Amino acid sequence: MTFKEKYLAGEIEFDEIQDYIDRWGADDTTMTLREYLGLNADEEDIWIEESDEALQALLDRQKKGV
């Protein structure tokens, strides 16, 4: 499961995103970080252009079905 899938399922806390980033950096994958985390392009844009907190708020809204 990707970071996003596990986070939305309530299996992990948001701050574990850093562990996924670290694993991606150490992995020999051809996936982009966005793909590795399970984010779509809009979520990635918010994360890059705004902040971790903005991405967490967006995912939290998805979690609640808003």
N, CA, C and O atoms as a Tripos MOL2 file, in Angstrom:
@<TRIPOS>MOLECULE
protein
  264   263    66     0     0
PROTEIN
NO_CHARGES

@<TRIPOS>ATOM
      1 N           0.8340   -1.1910    0.0000 N.3       1 MET1
      2 CA          0.0000    0.0000    0.0000 C.3       1 MET1
      3 C           0.8780    1.2540    0.0000 C.2       1 MET1
      4 O           1.9790    1.2600    0.5520 O.2       1 MET1
      5 N           0.3820    2.2840   -0.6130 N.am      2 THR2
      6 CA          1.1180    3.5450   -0.6440 C.3       2 THR2
      7 C           0.8990    4.3050    0.6580 C.2       2 THR2
      8 O           0.0450    3.9510    1.4720 O.2       2 THR2
      9 N           1.6910    5.3580    0.8330 N.am      3 PHE3
     10 CA          1.5140    6.2220    1.9870 C.3       3 PHE3
     11 C           0.0800    6.7300    2.0490 C.2       3 PHE3
     12 O          -0.5670    6.6510    3.0930 O.2       3 PHE3
     13 N          -0.4140    7.2490    0.9330 N.am      4 LYS4
     14 CA         -1.7580    7.8280    0.9100 C.3       4 LYS4
     15 C          -2.8140    6.7920    1.2830 C.2       4 LYS4
     16 O          -3.7090    7.0850    2.0760 O.2       4 LYS4
     17 N          -2.7240    5.6080    0.7340 N.am      5 GLU5
     18 CA         -3.7040    4.5600    1.0500 C.3       5 GLU5
     19 C          -3.6930    4.2350    2.5390 C.2       5 GLU5
     20 O          -4.7470    4.1330    3.1670 O.2       5 GLU5
     21 N          -2.5040    4.0760    3.0980 N.am      6 LYS6
     22 CA         -2.4060    3.7530    4.5260 C.3       6 LYS6
     23 C          -2.8810    4.9090    5.4010 C.2       6 LYS6
     24 O          -3.5370    4.6920    6.4200 O.2       6 LYS6
     25 N          -2.5490    6.1420    5.0030 N.am      7 TYR7
     26 CA         -2.9740    7.2980    5.7860 C.3       7 TYR7
     27 C          -4.4920    7.4360    5.7590 C.2       7 TYR7
     28 O          -5.1140    7.6430    6.8020 O.2       7 TYR7
     29 N          -5.0860    7.3250    4.5900 N.am      8 LEU8
     30 CA         -6.5410    7.4530    4.4850 C.3       8 LEU8
     31 C          -7.2660    6.3320    5.2230 C.2       8 LEU8
     32 O          -8.3870    6.5160    5.6950 O.2       8 LEU8
     33 N          -6.6260    5.1750    5.3190 N.am      9 ALA9
     34 CA         -7.2120    4.0480    6.0480 C.3       9 ALA9
     35 C          -7.0110    4.1750    7.5590 C.2       9 ALA9
     36 O          -7.5320    3.3680    8.3280 O.2       9 ALA9
     37 N          -6.2510    5.1940    7.9800 N.am     10 GLY10
     38 CA         -6.0070    5.3870    9.4040 C.3      10 GLY10
     39 C          -4.9510    4.4760    9.9840 C.2      10 GLY10
     40 O          -4.8670    4.3150   11.2010 O.2      10 GLY10
     41 N          -4.1390    3.8740    9.1200 N.am     11 GLU11
     42 CA         -3.1280    2.9250    9.5810 C.3      11 GLU11
     43 C          -1.8290    3.5870   10.0130 C.2      11 GLU11
     44 O          -1.0550    3.0040   10.7730 O.2      11 GLU11
     45 N          -1.5850    4.8060    9.5320 N.am     12 ILE12
     46 CA         -0.3580    5.5150    9.8750 C.3      12 ILE12
     47 C          -0.6760    6.9930   10.1310 C.2      12 ILE12
     48 O          -1.7300    7.4930    9.7370 O.2      12 ILE12
     49 N           0.2470    7.6700   10.7920 N.am     13 GLU13
     50 CA          0.1440    9.1040   11.0260 C.3      13 GLU13
     51 C           0.7660    9.8470    9.8510 C.2      13 GLU13
     52 O           1.5780    9.2850    9.1150 O.2      13 GLU13
     53 N           0.3860   11.1020    9.6760 N.am     14 PHE14
     54 CA          0.8930   11.8730    8.5400 C.3      14 PHE14
     55 C           2.4070   12.0190    8.5760 C.2      14 PHE14
     56 O           3.0530   11.9890    7.5290 O.2      14 PHE14
     57 N           2.9830   12.1770    9.7650 N.am     15 ASP15
     58 CA          4.4270   12.4070    9.8320 C.3      15 ASP15
     59 C           5.2520   11.2340    9.3170 C.2      15 ASP15
     60 O           6.4590   11.3700    9.1180 O.2      15 ASP15
     61 N           4.6160   10.0880    9.0990 N.am     16 GLU16
     62 CA          5.3280    8.9480    8.5360 C.3      16 GLU16
     63 C           5.6400    9.1460    7.0520 C.2      16 GLU16
     64 O           6.3170    8.3170    6.4450 O.2      16 GLU16
     65 N           5.1510   10.2360    6.4710 N.am     17 ILE17
     66 CA          5.4660   10.5460    5.0810 C.3      17 ILE17
     67 C           6.9880   10.6240    4.9000 C.2      17 ILE17
     68 O           7.5170   10.2410    3.8560 O.2      17 ILE17
     69 N           7.6790   11.1200    5.9220 N.am     18 GLN18
     70 CA          9.1390   11.2310    5.8210 C.3      18 GLN18
     71 C           9.7950    9.8640    5.6870 C.2      18 GLN18
     72 O          10.7810    9.7240    4.9640 O.2      18 GLN18
     73 N           9.2640    8.8530    6.3730 N.am     19 ASP19
     74 CA          9.8010    7.4960    6.2410 C.3      19 ASP19
     75 C           9.6520    6.9970    4.8050 C.2      19 ASP19
     76 O          10.5530    6.3560    4.2640 O.2      19 ASP19
     77 N           8.5050    7.2980    4.1920 N.am     20 TYR20
     78 CA          8.2730    6.8980    2.8050 C.3      20 TYR20
     79 C           9.2300    7.6340    1.8600 C.2      20 TYR20
     80 O           9.7460    7.0470    0.9090 O.2      20 TYR20
     81 N           9.4580    8.9070    2.1250 N.am     21 ILE21
     82 CA         10.3870    9.6830    1.3020 C.3      21 ILE21
     83 C          11.7920    9.0930    1.4140 C.2      21 ILE21
     84 O          12.4920    8.9520    0.4120 O.2      21 ILE21
     85 N          12.1950    8.7540    2.6230 N.am     22 ASP22
     86 CA         13.5150    8.1610    2.8420 C.3      22 ASP22
     87 C          13.6470    6.8210    2.1270 C.2      22 ASP22
     88 O          14.6730    6.5430    1.5060 O.2      22 ASP22
     89 N          12.6080    5.9900    2.2140 N.am     23 ARG23
     90 CA         12.6390    4.6880    1.5310 C.3      23 ARG23
     91 C          12.7060    4.8550    0.0230 C.2      23 ARG23
     92 O          13.4310    4.1320   -0.6600 O.2      23 ARG23
     93 N          11.9340    5.8270   -0.4970 N.am     24 TRP24
     94 CA         11.9560    6.0930   -1.9310 C.3      24 TRP24
     95 C          13.3690    6.4890   -2.3750 C.2      24 TRP24
     96 O          13.8580    6.0310   -3.4080 O.2      24 TRP24
     97 N          14.0100    7.3420   -1.5830 N.am     25 GLY25
     98 CA         15.3590    7.7850   -1.9110 C.3      25 GLY25
     99 C          16.3760    6.6690   -1.8890 C.2      25 GLY25
    100 O          17.3530    6.7050   -2.6370 O.2      25 GLY25
    101 N          16.1610    5.6750   -1.0390 N.am     26 ALA26
    102 CA         17.0910    4.5570   -0.9240 C.3      26 ALA26
    103 C          16.7330    3.4090   -1.8560 C.2      26 ALA26
    104 O          17.5500    2.5200   -2.0950 O.2      26 ALA26
    105 N          15.5130    3.4290   -2.3830 N.am     27 ASP27
    106 CA         15.0280    2.3500   -3.2530 C.3      27 ASP27
    107 C          15.5630    2.5470   -4.6630 C.2      27 ASP27
    108 O          15.9080    3.6580   -5.0660 O.2      27 ASP27
    109 N          15.6250    1.4620   -5.3910 N.am     28 ASP28
    110 CA         16.1010    1.5130   -6.7740 C.3      28 ASP28
    111 C          14.9020    1.5050   -7.7190 C.2      28 ASP28
    112 O          14.8780    0.7530   -8.6930 O.2      28 ASP28
    113 N          13.9170    2.3360   -7.4310 N.am     29 THR29
    114 CA         12.6830    2.3550   -8.1930 C.3      29 THR29
    115 C          12.7400    3.3960   -9.3040 C.2      29 THR29
    116 O          13.4920    4.3670   -9.2240 O.2      29 THR29
    117 N          11.9500    3.1820  -10.3210 N.am     30 THR30
    118 CA         11.8330    4.1710  -11.3970 C.3      30 THR30
    119 C          10.5980    5.0470  -11.1860 C.2      30 THR30
    120 O          10.3340    5.9580  -11.9710 O.2      30 THR30
    121 N           9.8480    4.7670  -10.1290 N.am     31 MET31
    122 CA          8.6570    5.5690   -9.8320 C.3      31 MET31
    123 C           9.0660    6.9540   -9.3560 C.2      31 MET31
    124 O          10.1030    7.1300   -8.7160 O.2      31 MET31
    125 N           8.2290    7.9330   -9.6830 N.am     32 THR32
    126 CA          8.4380    9.2670   -9.1230 C.3      32 THR32
    127 C           8.0300    9.2340   -7.6560 C.2      32 THR32
    128 O           7.3550    8.3060   -7.2100 O.2      32 THR32
    129 N           8.4410   10.2440   -6.9200 N.am     33 LEU33
    130 CA          8.0420   10.3190   -5.5110 C.3      33 LEU33
    131 C           6.5290   10.4020   -5.4050 C.2      33 LEU33
    132 O           5.9310    9.7860   -4.5220 O.2      33 LEU33
    133 N           5.9110   11.1540   -6.2920 N.am     34 ARG34
    134 CA          4.4460   11.2810   -6.2870 C.3      34 ARG34
    135 C           3.8030    9.9150   -6.4250 C.2      34 ARG34
    136 O           2.8870    9.5840   -5.6720 O.2      34 ARG34
    137 N           4.2660    9.1220   -7.3690 N.am     35 GLU35
    138 CA          3.7120    7.7810   -7.5760 C.3      35 GLU35
    139 C           3.9750    6.8970   -6.3630 C.2      35 GLU35
    140 O           3.0960    6.1500   -5.9320 O.2      35 GLU35
    141 N           5.1730    6.9790   -5.8190 N.am     36 TYR36
    142 CA          5.5540    6.1640   -4.6710 C.3      36 TYR36
    143 C           4.6650    6.4510   -3.4660 C.2      36 TYR36
    144 O           4.2900    5.5440   -2.7230 O.2      36 TYR36
    145 N           4.3320    7.7360   -3.2840 N.am     37 LEU37
    146 CA          3.4790    8.1220   -2.1590 C.3      37 LEU37
    147 C           2.0010    7.8610   -2.4400 C.2      37 LEU37
    148 O           1.1920    7.8000   -1.5140 O.2      37 LEU37
    149 N           1.6480    7.7060   -3.7220 N.am     38 GLY38
    150 CA          0.2560    7.4760   -4.0840 C.3      38 GLY38
    151 C          -0.5370    8.7500   -4.2800 C.2      38 GLY38
    152 O          -1.7670    8.7240   -4.2700 O.2      38 GLY38
    153 N           0.1560    9.8690   -4.4590 N.am     39 LEU39
    154 CA         -0.5200   11.1550   -4.6260 C.3      39 LEU39
    155 C          -0.8920   11.3790   -6.0860 C.2      39 LEU39
    156 O          -0.2290   10.8700   -6.9890 O.2      39 LEU39
    157 N          -1.9560   12.1430   -6.3100 N.am     40 ASN40
    158 CA         -2.2600   12.5590   -7.6710 C.3      40 ASN40
    159 C          -1.5580   13.8940   -7.9200 C.2      40 ASN40
    160 O          -0.9590   14.4610   -7.0060 O.2      40 ASN40
    161 N          -1.6290   14.3910   -9.1420 N.am     41 ALA41
    162 CA         -0.8970   15.6060   -9.5090 C.3      41 ALA41
    163 C          -1.3570   16.8190   -8.7030 C.2      41 ALA41
    164 O          -0.5330   17.6420   -8.3030 O.2      41 ALA41
    165 N          -2.6520   16.9380   -8.4610 N.am     42 ASP42
    166 CA         -3.1650   18.0730   -7.6810 C.3      42 ASP42
    167 C          -2.6540   18.0390   -6.2440 C.2      42 ASP42
    168 O          -2.2850   19.0730   -5.6870 O.2      42 ASP42
    169 N          -2.6320   16.8610   -5.6520 N.am     43 GLU43
    170 CA         -2.1340   16.7240   -4.2810 C.3      43 GLU43
    171 C          -0.6490   17.0620   -4.2220 C.2      43 GLU43
    172 O          -0.1950   17.7210   -3.2870 O.2      43 GLU43
    173 N           0.0980   16.6160   -5.2130 N.am     44 GLU44
    174 CA          1.5280   16.9250   -5.2620 C.3      44 GLU44
    175 C           1.7470   18.4380   -5.3870 C.2      44 GLU44
    176 O           2.6140   19.0010   -4.7180 O.2      44 GLU44
    177 N           0.9610   19.0850   -6.2390 N.am     45 ASP45
    178 CA          1.0950   20.5340   -6.4210 C.3      45 ASP45
    179 C           0.8560   21.2760   -5.1130 C.2      45 ASP45
    180 O           1.6140   22.1790   -4.7610 O.2      45 ASP45
    181 N          -0.1860   20.9010   -4.3990 N.am     46 ILE46
    182 CA         -0.4900   21.5520   -3.1130 C.3      46 ILE46
    183 C           0.6520   21.3380   -2.1320 C.2      46 ILE46
    184 O           1.0420   22.2560   -1.4100 O.2      46 ILE46
    185 N           1.1780   20.1420   -2.1090 N.am     47 TRP47
    186 CA          2.2790   19.8080   -1.2050 C.3      47 TRP47
    187 C           3.5110   20.6550   -1.5210 C.2      47 TRP47
    188 O           4.1410   21.2080   -0.6200 O.2      47 TRP47
    189 N           3.8470   20.7510   -2.8090 N.am     48 ILE48
    190 CA          5.0450   21.4920   -3.2200 C.3      48 ILE48
    191 C           4.8430   22.9990   -3.0890 C.2      48 ILE48
    192 O           5.7080   23.7060   -2.5710 O.2      48 ILE48
    193 N           3.7110   23.4770   -3.5550 N.am     49 GLU49
    194 CA          3.4820   24.9210   -3.5990 C.3      49 GLU49
    195 C           3.0750   25.5180   -2.2590 C.2      49 GLU49
    196 O           3.2890   26.7050   -2.0140 O.2      49 GLU49
    197 N           2.4890   24.6970   -1.3920 N.am     50 GLU50
    198 CA          2.0240   25.2320   -0.1050 C.3      50 GLU50
    199 C           2.8370   24.6640    1.0500 C.2      50 GLU50
    200 O           3.7490   25.3260    1.5450 O.2      50 GLU50
    201 N           2.5190   23.4390    1.4880 N.am     51 SER51
    202 CA          3.2280   22.8980    2.6500 C.3      51 SER51
    203 C           2.7680   21.4810    2.9570 C.2      51 SER51
    204 O           1.7990   20.9810    2.3860 O.2      51 SER51
    205 N           3.4860   20.8520    3.8670 N.am     52 ASP52
    206 CA          3.0650   19.5460    4.3870 C.3      52 ASP52
    207 C           1.6860   19.6660    5.0230 C.2      52 ASP52
    208 O           0.8320   18.7950    4.8570 O.2      52 ASP52
    209 N           1.4850   20.7580    5.7520 N.am     53 GLU53
    210 CA          0.2210   20.9550    6.4530 C.3      53 GLU53
    211 C          -0.9500   21.0610    5.4690 C.2      53 GLU53
    212 O          -2.0380   20.5530    5.7390 O.2      53 GLU53
    213 N          -0.7260   21.7140    4.3420 N.am     54 ALA54
    214 CA         -1.7780   21.8440    3.3290 C.3      54 ALA54
    215 C          -2.1230   20.4800    2.7440 C.2      54 ALA54
    216 O          -3.2960   20.1800    2.5190 O.2      54 ALA54
    217 N          -1.1120   19.6530    2.4960 N.am     55 LEU55
    218 CA         -1.3690   18.3030    1.9900 C.3      55 LEU55
    219 C          -2.1070   17.4900    3.0400 C.2      55 LEU55
    220 O          -3.0530   16.7750    2.7100 O.2      55 LEU55
    221 N          -1.6970   17.5850    4.2900 N.am     56 GLN56
    222 CA         -2.3740   16.8410    5.3460 C.3      56 GLN56
    223 C          -3.8320   17.2650    5.4480 C.2      56 GLN56
    224 O          -4.7100   16.4140    5.5920 O.2      56 GLN56
    225 N          -4.1040   18.5520    5.3760 N.am     57 ALA57
    226 CA         -5.4860   19.0430    5.4490 C.3      57 ALA57
    227 C          -6.3080   18.4990    4.2850 C.2      57 ALA57
    228 O          -7.4610   18.1110    4.4710 O.2      57 ALA57
    229 N          -5.7310   18.4670    3.0960 N.am     58 LEU58
    230 CA         -6.4290   17.9320    1.9260 C.3      58 LEU58
    231 C          -6.7380   16.4480    2.1120 C.2      58 LEU58
    232 O          -7.8550   16.0040    1.8470 O.2      58 LEU58
    233 N          -5.7480   15.6880    2.5670 N.am     59 LEU59
    234 CA         -5.9700   14.2650    2.7780 C.3      59 LEU59
    235 C          -6.9640   14.0120    3.9110 C.2      59 LEU59
    236 O          -7.7510   13.0660    3.8530 O.2      59 LEU59
    237 N          -6.9260   14.8520    4.9330 N.am     60 ASP60
    238 CA         -7.8710   14.7080    6.0440 C.3      60 ASP60
    239 C          -9.2950   14.9150    5.5590 C.2      60 ASP60
    240 O         -10.2090   14.2250    6.0120 O.2      60 ASP60
    241 N          -9.4980   15.8560    4.6410 N.am     61 ARG61
    242 CA        -10.8360   16.0610    4.0700 C.3      61 ARG61
    243 C         -11.2710   14.8260    3.2900 C.2      61 ARG61
    244 O         -12.4390   14.4390    3.3340 O.2      61 ARG61
    245 N         -10.3360   14.2090    2.5770 N.am     62 GLN62
    246 CA        -10.6610   12.9770    1.8480 C.3      62 GLN62
    247 C         -11.0200   11.8630    2.8220 C.2      62 GLN62
    248 O         -11.9370   11.0780    2.5740 O.2      62 GLN62
    249 N         -10.2960   11.8020    3.9190 N.am     63 LYS63
    250 CA        -10.5470   10.8030    4.9500 C.3      63 LYS63
    251 C         -11.9680   10.8910    5.4800 C.2      63 LYS63
    252 O         -12.6210    9.8790    5.7340 O.2      63 LYS63
    253 N         -12.4330   12.1320    5.6420 N.am     64 LYS64
    254 CA        -13.7560   12.3700    6.1930 C.3      64 LYS64
    255 C         -14.8380   12.3480    5.1170 C.2      64 LYS64
    256 O         -16.0260   12.4670    5.4190 O.2      64 LYS64
    257 N         -14.4190   12.1940    3.8610 N.am     65 GLY65
    258 CA        -15.3870   12.1290    2.7810 C.3      65 GLY65
    259 C         -15.9810   13.4680    2.4090 C.2      65 GLY65
    260 O         -17.0780   13.5350    1.8550 O.2      65 GLY65
    261 N         -15.2600   14.5380    2.7130 N.am     66 VAL66
    262 CA        -15.7410   15.8940    2.4080 C.3      66 VAL66
    263 C         -15.3310   16.2800    1.0040 C.2      66 VAL66
    264 O         -15.6370   17.3830    0.5530 O.2      66 VAL66
@<TRIPOS>BOND
     1     1     2 1
     2     2     3 1
     3     3     4 2
     4     3     5 am
     5     5     6 1
     6     6     7 1
     7     7     8 2
     8     7     9 am
     9     9    10 1
    10    10    11 1
    11    11    12 2
    12    11    13 am
    13    13    14 1
    14    14    15 1
    15    15    16 2
    16    15    17 am
    17    17    18 1
    18    18    19 1
    19    19    20 2
    20    19    21 am
    21    21    22 1
    22    22    23 1
    23    23    24 2
    24    23    25 am
    25    25    26 1
    26    26    27 1
    27    27    28 2
    28    27    29 am
    29    29    30 1
    30    30    31 1
    31    31    32 2
    32    31    33 am
    33    33    34 1
    34    34    35 1
    35    35    36 2
    36    35    37 am
    37    37    38 1
    38    38    39 1
    39    39    40 2
    40    39    41 am
    41    41    42 1
    42    42    43 1
    43    43    44 2
    44    43    45 am
    45    45    46 1
    46    46    47 1
    47    47    48 2
    48    47    49 am
    49    49    50 1
    50    50    51 1
    51    51    52 2
    52    51    53 am
    53    53    54 1
    54    54    55 1
    55    55    56 2
    56    55    57 am
    57    57    58 1
    58    58    59 1
    59    59    60 2
    60    59    61 am
    61    61    62 1
    62    62    63 1
    63    63    64 2
    64    63    65 am
    65    65    66 1
    66    66    67 1
    67    67    68 2
    68    67    69 am
    69    69    70 1
    70    70    71 1
    71    71    72 2
    72    71    73 am
    73    73    74 1
    74    74    75 1
    75    75    76 2
    76    75    77 am
    77    77    78 1
    78    78    79 1
    79    79    80 2
    80    79    81 am
    81    81    82 1
    82    82    83 1
    83    83    84 2
    84    83    85 am
    85    85    86 1
    86    86    87 1
    87    87    88 2
    88    87    89 am
    89    89    90 1
    90    90    91 1
    91    91    92 2
    92    91    93 am
    93    93    94 1
    94    94    95 1
    95    95    96 2
    96    95    97 am
    97    97    98 1
    98    98    99 1
    99    99   100 2
   100    99   101 am
   101   101   102 1
   102   102   103 1
   103   103   104 2
   104   103   105 am
   105   105   106 1
   106   106   107 1
   107   107   108 2
   108   107   109 am
   109   109   110 1
   110   110   111 1
   111   111   112 2
   112   111   113 am
   113   113   114 1
   114   114   115 1
   115   115   116 2
   116   115   117 am
   117   117   118 1
   118   118   119 1
   119   119   120 2
   120   119   121 am
   121   121   122 1
   122   122   123 1
   123   123   124 2
   124   123   125 am
   125   125   126 1
   126   126   127 1
   127   127   128 2
   128   127   129 am
   129   129   130 1
   130   130   131 1
   131   131   132 2
   132   131   133 am
   133   133   134 1
   134   134   135 1
   135   135   136 2
   136   135   137 am
   137   137   138 1
   138   138   139 1
   139   139   140 2
   140   139   141 am
   141   141   142 1
   142   142   143 1
   143   143   144 2
   144   143   145 am
   145   145   146 1
   146   146   147 1
   147   147   148 2
   148   147   149 am
   149   149   150 1
   150   150   151 1
   151   151   152 2
   152   151   153 am
   153   153   154 1
   154   154   155 1
   155   155   156 2
   156   155   157 am
   157   157   158 1
   158   158   159 1
   159   159   160 2
   160   159   161 am
   161   161   162 1
   162   162   163 1
   163   163   164 2
   164   163   165 am
   165   165   166 1
   166   166   167 1
   167   167   168 2
   168   167   169 am
   169   169   170 1
   170   170   171 1
   171   171   172 2
   172   171   173 am
   173   173   174 1
   174   174   175 1
   175   175   176 2
   176   175   177 am
   177   177   178 1
   178   178   179 1
   179   179   180 2
   180   179   181 am
   181   181   182 1
   182   182   183 1
   183   183   184 2
   184   183   185 am
   185   185   186 1
   186   186   187 1
   187   187   188 2
   188   187   189 am
   189   189   190 1
   190   190   191 1
   191   191   192 2
   192   191   193 am
   193   193   194 1
   194   194   195 1
   195   195   196 2
   196   195   197 am
   197   197   198 1
   198   198   199 1
   199   199   200 2
   200   199   201 am
   201   201   202 1
   202   202   203 1
   203   203   204 2
   204   203   205 am
   205   205   206 1
   206   206   207 1
   207   207   208 2
   208   207   209 am
   209   209   210 1
   210   210   211 1
   211   211   212 2
   212   211   213 am
   213   213   214 1
   214   214   215 1
   215   215   216 2
   216   215   217 am
   217   217   218 1
   218   218   219 1
   219   219   220 2
   220   219   221 am
   221   221   222 1
   222   222   223 1
   223   223   224 2
   224   223   225 am
   225   225   226 1
   226   226   227 1
   227   227   228 2
   228   227   229 am
   229   229   230 1
   230   230   231 1
   231   231   232 2
   232   231   233 am
   233   233   234 1
   234   234   235 1
   235   235   236 2
   236   235   237 am
   237   237   238 1
   238   238   239 1
   239   239   240 2
   240   239   241 am
   241   241   242 1
   242   242   243 1
   243   243   244 2
   244   243   245 am
   245   245   246 1
   246   246   247 1
   247   247   248 2
   248   247   249 am
   249   249   250 1
   250   250   251 1
   251   251   252 2
   252   251   253 am
   253   253   254 1
   254   254   255 1
   255   255   256 2
   256   255   257 am
   257   257   258 1
   258   258   259 1
   259   259   260 2
   260   259   261 am
   261   261   262 1
   262   262   263 1
   263   263   264 2
@<TRIPOS>SUBSTRUCTURE
     1 MET1         2 RESIDUE 1 A MET
     2 THR2         6 RESIDUE 1 A THR
     3 PHE3        10 RESIDUE 1 A PHE
     4 LYS4        14 RESIDUE 1 A LYS
     5 GLU5        18 RESIDUE 1 A GLU
     6 LYS6        22 RESIDUE 1 A LYS
     7 TYR7        26 RESIDUE 1 A TYR
     8 LEU8        30 RESIDUE 1 A LEU
     9 ALA9        34 RESIDUE 1 A ALA
    10 GLY10       38 RESIDUE 1 A GLY
    11 GLU11       42 RESIDUE 1 A GLU
    12 ILE12       46 RESIDUE 1 A ILE
    13 GLU13       50 RESIDUE 1 A GLU
    14 PHE14       54 RESIDUE 1 A PHE
    15 ASP15       58 RESIDUE 1 A ASP
    16 GLU16       62 RESIDUE 1 A GLU
    17 ILE17       66 RESIDUE 1 A ILE
    18 GLN18       70 RESIDUE 1 A GLN
    19 ASP19       74 RESIDUE 1 A ASP
    20 TYR20       78 RESIDUE 1 A TYR
    21 ILE21       82 RESIDUE 1 A ILE
    22 ASP22       86 RESIDUE 1 A ASP
    23 ARG23       90 RESIDUE 1 A ARG
    24 TRP24       94 RESIDUE 1 A TRP
    25 GLY25       98 RESIDUE 1 A GLY
    26 ALA26      102 RESIDUE 1 A ALA
    27 ASP27      106 RESIDUE 1 A ASP
    28 ASP28      110 RESIDUE 1 A ASP
    29 THR29      114 RESIDUE 1 A THR
    30 THR30      118 RESIDUE 1 A THR
    31 MET31      122 RESIDUE 1 A MET
    32 THR32      126 RESIDUE 1 A THR
    33 LEU33      130 RESIDUE 1 A LEU
    34 ARG34      134 RESIDUE 1 A ARG
    35 GLU35      138 RESIDUE 1 A GLU
    36 TYR36      142 RESIDUE 1 A TYR
    37 LEU37      146 RESIDUE 1 A LEU
    38 GLY38      150 RESIDUE 1 A GLY
    39 LEU39      154 RESIDUE 1 A LEU
    40 ASN40      158 RESIDUE 1 A ASN
    41 ALA41      162 RESIDUE 1 A ALA
    42 ASP42      166 RESIDUE 1 A ASP
    43 GLU43      170 RESIDUE 1 A GLU
    44 GLU44      174 RESIDUE 1 A GLU
    45 ASP45      178 RESIDUE 1 A ASP
    46 ILE46      182 RESIDUE 1 A ILE
    47 TRP47      186 RESIDUE 1 A TRP
    48 ILE48      190 RESIDUE 1 A ILE
    49 GLU49      194 RESIDUE 1 A GLU
    50 GLU50      198 RESIDUE 1 A GLU
    51 SER51      202 RESIDUE 1 A SER
    52 ASP52      206 RESIDUE 1 A ASP
    53 GLU53      210 RESIDUE 1 A GLU
    54 ALA54      214 RESIDUE 1 A ALA
    55 LEU55      218 RESIDUE 1 A LEU
    56 GLN56      222 RESIDUE 1 A GLN
    57 ALA57      226 RESIDUE 1 A ALA
    58 LEU58      230 RESIDUE 1 A LEU
    59 LEU59      234 RESIDUE 1 A LEU
    60 ASP60      238 RESIDUE 1 A ASP
    61 ARG61      242 RESIDUE 1 A ARG
    62 GLN62      246 RESIDUE 1 A GLN
    63 LYS63      250 RESIDUE 1 A LYS
    64 LYS64      254 RESIDUE 1 A LYS
    65 GLY65      258 RESIDUE 1 A GLY
    66 VAL66      262 RESIDUE 1 A VAL
